[in-house]
Amino acid sequence: MKKLRPLQTPNGEPVAPLLFRGLPNSCWKLKTTLERSGKEGMPFKDYYRRISVMKPEIETFTGSQWLIPQYHEIEELLNKGDSFSLALTSGPRPAYEYMAYLRHHGFSSPLLDWTRSPYVAAYFAFSKPTLAGSVSIYVLFEGSFKLRSSEKPNIYRYGPHIKTHRRHYLQQSEYTTCLVHDDKNEWRVANHEEASVYFNPDREETWDFTVKKFNIPSSERLKVLRLLDEYNLNAFSLFQTEEALLDTIAVRELELREESL
């Protein structure tokens, strides 16, 4: 956790709006669930068409409803290029609440979930035993200015204020997506680590977004989990389900207590 302290000023305030993501293996890349399902480079309009078609079935079984733009409206917006980029940058972000719902319930998504808390990210990095030598915490820095090139991958940050599953707020979640506008006038899903970063060497400012990665030895796991649990940051506080309650008790009784004997 000491590695993350330089990201803060002496009074504890972030030096920039930061987002964090913890991974249990430092060899893993920063990928969305859509990328991990083998859909790298999928056109955004194809993804949107599929989630639009299946929406009535989900609404029938859940009793929930989502008001989202029709597919033809999104297709028109995508063809305008800059208008679509502007919608993602400053809103309205098309179907954000619906897409966040799908992401929370396991449907492959171009949304990458982050947390505003480095401690929540540390929990997800260390929550399960791993054979990997180290875990990783990714940090997303948002620059003071936005200077985008649609021909290169760009990261779009979605805000935290949406109506969705309560885990979104328990885990201080936010989402980003990374898209590229290719030479065929197609908006495609792109990888976050390939996103372009603009730098002004004269003013020493990073424009747009940049990602940094911190690796931490996995041998620190129990030490970190004990510290987090002292602040009531554990599976139960982040998920609030019976399974998470038993997970929390199991870690306390079978791992943390055993190590302290």
C-alpha positions as CSV (number, residue, x, y, z in Angstrom):
1,M,0.0,0.0,0.0
2,K,3.0,2.3,0.5
3,K,3.5,2.3,-3.3
4,L,0.2,4.1,-3.7
5,R,1.0,6.9,-1.3
6,P,3.0,9.0,-3.8
7,L,-0.3,9.3,-5.8
8,Q,-1.6,11.6,-3.0
9,T,-0.6,15.0,-1.7
10,P,0.6,15.3,1.9
11,N,-3.0,16.1,3.1
12,G,-4.3,12.9,1.4
13,E,-6.0,14.5,-1.5
14,P,-5.6,12.9,-5.0
15,V,-3.3,14.8,-7.3
16,A,-5.8,14.1,-10.1
17,P,-9.1,12.3,-10.4
18,L,-7.9,8.7,-10.0
19,L,-9.4,5.3,-10.6
20,F,-8.0,2.0,-9.4
21,R,-8.4,-1.6,-10.5
22,G,-6.9,-4.6,-8.7
23,L,-5.9,-7.9,-10.4
24,P,-4.8,-11.1,-8.7
25,N,-2.0,-11.8,-11.2
26,S,0.5,-9.2,-12.4
27,C,0.8,-11.0,-15.7
28,W,-2.8,-10.3,-16.6
29,K,-3.5,-7.5,-19.0
30,L,-6.1,-4.7,-18.5
31,K,-9.0,-6.2,-20.5
32,T,-12.8,-5.9,-20.4
33,T,-15.0,-9.0,-20.1
34,L,-15.9,-8.5,-23.8
35,E,-12.2,-8.8,-24.8
36,R,-11.7,-11.8,-22.5
37,S,-14.6,-13.5,-24.2
38,G,-12.7,-13.3,-27.5
39,K,-14.5,-10.3,-29.0
40,E,-11.5,-7.9,-29.4
41,G,-12.2,-5.2,-31.9
42,M,-16.0,-5.9,-32.0
43,P,-17.9,-3.0,-33.6
44,F,-19.8,-1.0,-31.0
45,K,-22.9,-1.0,-33.1
46,D,-22.9,-4.8,-33.3
47,Y,-22.7,-5.0,-29.5
48,Y,-25.5,-2.4,-29.1
49,R,-27.7,-4.3,-31.5
50,R,-27.4,-7.5,-29.6
51,I,-28.1,-6.0,-26.2
52,S,-31.1,-4.1,-27.6
53,V,-32.6,-7.3,-29.1
54,M,-32.3,-9.2,-25.8
55,K,-33.6,-6.4,-23.6
56,P,-37.3,-7.4,-23.7
57,E,-36.5,-10.9,-22.4
58,I,-34.5,-9.5,-19.5
59,E,-37.2,-7.0,-18.6
60,T,-39.8,-9.8,-18.7
61,F,-38.0,-11.9,-16.1
62,T,-36.7,-9.1,-13.9
63,G,-39.6,-6.7,-13.9
64,S,-37.1,-3.9,-14.5
65,Q,-37.2,-1.5,-17.5
66,W,-34.5,0.6,-19.1
67,L,-35.1,3.5,-21.5
68,I,-32.4,3.3,-24.1
69,P,-32.0,4.8,-27.6
70,Q,-33.2,2.7,-30.5
71,Y,-30.6,1.0,-32.5
72,H,-31.2,3.2,-35.6
73,E,-30.6,6.3,-33.4
74,I,-27.2,4.9,-32.2
75,E,-26.3,4.0,-35.8
76,E,-27.0,7.6,-36.9
77,L,-24.9,8.9,-33.9
78,L,-22.0,6.6,-34.7
79,N,-22.0,7.8,-38.3
80,K,-21.6,11.4,-37.1
81,G,-18.3,10.5,-35.5
82,D,-17.5,13.5,-33.3
83,S,-21.1,13.6,-32.0
84,F,-20.7,10.1,-30.7
85,S,-17.4,10.9,-29.0
86,L,-19.0,14.0,-27.5
87,A,-21.9,11.9,-26.1
88,L,-19.4,9.6,-24.4
89,T,-17.3,12.4,-23.1
90,S,-20.0,14.7,-21.7
91,G,-23.2,12.8,-22.0
92,P,-25.8,11.6,-22.4
93,R,-23.9,8.3,-22.5
94,P,-26.1,5.9,-24.5
95,A,-27.7,3.0,-22.4
96,Y,-25.2,3.5,-19.6
97,E,-27.4,2.2,-16.8
98,Y,-28.5,-0.8,-18.9
99,M,-24.9,-1.7,-19.8
100,A,-23.8,-1.3,-16.2
101,Y,-26.6,-3.7,-15.2
102,L,-25.4,-6.2,-17.7
103,R,-21.8,-5.9,-16.6
104,H,-22.7,-6.4,-12.9
105,H,-24.6,-9.6,-13.7
106,G,-21.9,-11.2,-15.8
107,F,-22.8,-10.4,-19.4
108,S,-19.7,-9.6,-21.5
109,S,-19.2,-5.9,-21.7
110,P,-17.0,-3.2,-23.2
111,L,-17.2,-1.4,-19.8
112,L,-14.1,-1.8,-17.6
113,D,-15.0,-1.5,-13.9
114,W,-12.8,0.6,-11.6
115,T,-13.1,1.9,-8.1
116,R,-12.3,5.3,-6.6
117,S,-10.7,3.6,-3.6
118,P,-7.2,2.2,-3.7
119,Y,-8.2,0.0,-0.8
120,V,-11.1,-1.6,-2.6
121,A,-8.7,-2.3,-5.5
122,A,-6.2,-3.8,-3.1
123,Y,-9.0,-6.1,-1.7
124,F,-9.8,-7.4,-5.2
125,A,-6.1,-7.9,-5.9
126,F,-5.5,-9.9,-2.7
127,S,-8.9,-11.5,-2.0
128,K,-8.0,-15.0,-3.2
129,P,-4.8,-17.1,-2.8
130,T,-2.8,-17.1,-5.9
131,L,0.2,-19.0,-7.3
132,A,1.4,-15.8,-9.0
133,G,4.4,-14.1,-7.6
134,S,2.8,-10.7,-7.5
135,V,-0.6,-9.0,-7.9
136,S,-1.1,-5.7,-9.6
137,I,-3.1,-2.5,-9.1
138,Y,-3.7,-0.3,-12.1
139,V,-4.2,3.4,-11.7
140,L,-6.0,5.6,-14.2
141,F,-4.9,9.2,-14.3
142,E,-7.2,11.7,-16.0
143,G,-5.4,14.7,-17.5
144,S,-6.4,18.3,-17.1
145,F,-7.2,18.6,-20.8
146,K,-8.7,16.4,-23.4
147,L,-7.1,16.2,-26.8
148,R,-8.5,13.2,-28.7
149,S,-7.7,11.6,-32.0
150,S,-10.5,9.3,-33.0
151,E,-8.1,7.4,-35.3
152,K,-6.3,6.1,-32.2
153,P,-7.8,4.2,-29.2
154,N,-9.4,6.6,-26.7
155,I,-10.5,6.0,-23.1
156,Y,-13.9,7.4,-22.1
157,R,-14.7,7.8,-18.4
158,Y,-18.3,7.3,-17.3
159,G,-19.4,9.0,-14.1
160,P,-20.5,7.3,-10.9
161,H,-24.0,8.6,-10.7
162,I,-26.4,6.0,-12.2
163,K,-29.2,3.9,-10.9
164,T,-27.9,0.3,-10.9
165,H,-27.0,-2.5,-8.6
166,R,-26.1,-1.4,-5.0
167,R,-22.7,-3.0,-5.4
168,H,-21.9,-0.1,-7.6
169,Y,-22.0,2.2,-4.6
170,L,-20.7,-0.3,-2.0
171,Q,-17.5,-0.7,-4.2
172,Q,-17.3,3.0,-5.2
173,S,-17.4,1.9,-8.8
174,E,-16.9,3.8,-12.0
175,Y,-16.6,2.6,-15.6
176,T,-14.5,3.4,-18.6
177,T,-14.7,2.2,-22.2
178,C,-12.0,2.3,-24.8
179,L,-13.0,2.8,-28.5
180,V,-11.3,3.5,-31.8
181,H,-12.8,5.1,-34.9
182,D,-11.1,3.1,-37.7
183,D,-10.4,4.0,-41.3
184,K,-13.6,2.3,-42.4
185,N,-15.7,4.7,-40.3
186,E,-16.4,2.0,-37.8
187,W,-16.3,2.5,-34.0
188,R,-14.7,-0.6,-32.4
189,V,-13.8,-1.8,-29.0
190,A,-10.1,-1.2,-28.2
191,N,-7.7,-2.2,-25.4
192,H,-7.2,0.3,-22.6
193,E,-3.4,-0.2,-22.5
194,E,-3.2,0.8,-26.2
195,A,-5.0,4.0,-25.7
196,S,-3.2,7.1,-26.9
197,V,-1.7,9.5,-24.4
198,Y,-0.9,13.0,-25.2
199,F,2.0,14.8,-23.5
200,N,3.0,18.4,-23.6
201,P,6.8,18.4,-22.8
202,D,6.9,22.2,-22.4
203,R,4.2,22.3,-19.7
204,E,4.8,18.8,-18.4
205,E,1.2,17.9,-18.6
206,T,-0.4,14.6,-19.5
207,W,-3.5,15.1,-21.7
208,D,-6.4,12.6,-21.9
209,F,-5.8,9.5,-19.8
210,T,-2.8,7.5,-18.9
211,V,-2.5,4.1,-17.0
212,K,0.1,3.1,-14.5
213,K,0.7,-0.3,-13.1
214,F,2.0,-1.2,-9.6
215,N,3.1,-4.8,-8.8
216,I,2.9,-6.0,-5.2
217,P,4.3,-9.3,-3.9
218,S,1.5,-11.8,-3.3
219,S,3.3,-12.8,-0.1
220,E,1.7,-9.6,1.4
221,R,-1.8,-11.0,1.0
222,L,-2.6,-11.8,4.6
223,K,-1.1,-8.6,5.9
224,V,-3.2,-6.6,3.5
225,L,-6.4,-8.5,4.2
226,R,-5.9,-8.1,7.9
227,L,-5.4,-4.3,7.6
228,L,-8.4,-4.0,5.3
229,D,-10.6,-6.1,7.6
230,E,-9.7,-3.8,10.5
231,Y,-11.4,-1.0,8.5
232,N,-14.4,-3.3,7.8
233,L,-13.4,-3.7,4.1
234,N,-14.0,-7.3,3.2
235,A,-16.2,-9.5,1.0
236,F,-19.3,-8.9,3.1
237,S,-19.0,-5.1,3.2
238,L,-18.5,-5.0,-0.6
239,F,-21.1,-7.5,-1.7
240,Q,-23.6,-7.9,1.3
241,T,-24.7,-11.4,0.4
242,E,-24.8,-14.6,2.5
243,E,-22.0,-16.1,0.3
244,A,-19.9,-13.0,1.0
245,L,-20.6,-13.2,4.7
246,L,-19.3,-16.8,4.8
247,D,-16.3,-15.9,2.7
248,T,-15.5,-13.1,5.2
249,I,-15.8,-15.4,8.2
250,A,-13.8,-18.1,6.4
251,V,-10.9,-15.7,5.8
252,R,-11.0,-14.5,9.4
253,E,-11.2,-18.0,11.0
254,L,-9.2,-20.2,8.6
255,E,-6.5,-17.7,7.4
256,L,-6.1,-14.6,9.5
257,R,-6.6,-16.3,12.8
258,E,-4.4,-19.3,11.9
259,E,-1.6,-17.0,10.8
260,S,-1.7,-15.1,14.2
261,L,-1.5,-18.3,16.4
